[in-house]
Every structure is written in C-alpha cells, then in structure tokens.
Amino acid sequence: MNHFGHIEIPVKDLTVSKIFFGKVFGWKFQDIPGIDYVMFRTEHKPNGGLFKVKRMPRSGQVNVYIEVKNINAILVKIRKARSTVIVGKTSLGKMGWFATFATPDGCHLSLWQRK
C-alpha cells in the first residue's frame, strides 16, 4: 500500500474522451451508473477515471490518489505533520473512501481506501 493507485482526468465529453484515450493509448472503459464517471483500465497501474466537467478547471485538473490501508490513520499523520486536510474521509458507496489533503507546499493529493 501507500502507492499511486488511481488517477482522475476531467473531461467535457465522456464519449469523445473514451474514443480518444482508447484509440491513442488502448485503454478499456467501464461506465459507472448514476454518475458522469467512467473508469479506465490500462495495461499497468495506476488506472483511473474520467469525470465530466462543464468547464475545464484552470488548476487542479488531474486528481492523483495514493492507495492506503487506513485513511483515518493517514489523516492523523497529515495533521501531525502540519499539513491541511481539505476533504475529510468521504464514502463512495460500496467502492471505498477518499480524502483530499494539501502537502506543506500546497500541492493537492487524494487518498483512497478500498472497502
């Protein structure tokens, strides 16, 4: 654990993006019902998802997730190291939990814990 496990890429059009990444990189896709989100699989880790946005954000475009065994324990360590938790432990249904934090330099990264 404690490795990069998931990357999220914002896109304006999920269909166009699936065609692009499929043709260019050979990625495979799985639509997630009920939300504008598509998981992608590559030949090697990390894998990730495409999430739909109306406008491309100016910063923080790509979300990088570090997979951990215990989000709560890592969040305690982040706070003790005088860094900031931006989004606390949040459930994503049956899949798992995520949290977002800032490094001491202000770089935003996310944590992922599978259920």
Sequence and secondary structure as in RCSB ss.txt:
>XXXX:A:sequence
MNHFGHIEIPVKDLTVSKIFFGKVFGWKFQDIPGIDYVMFRTEHKPNGGLFKVKRMPRSGQVNVYIEVKNINAIL
VKIRKARSTVIVGKTSLGKMGWFATFATPDGCHLSLWQRK
>XXXX:A:secstr
  EEEEEEEEES HHHHHHHHHHHH  EEEEETTTTEEEEE SSS EEEEEE SS  SS  SEEEEE S HHHHH
HHHHHTT EEEEEEEEETTTEEEEEEE TT  EEEEEEE 
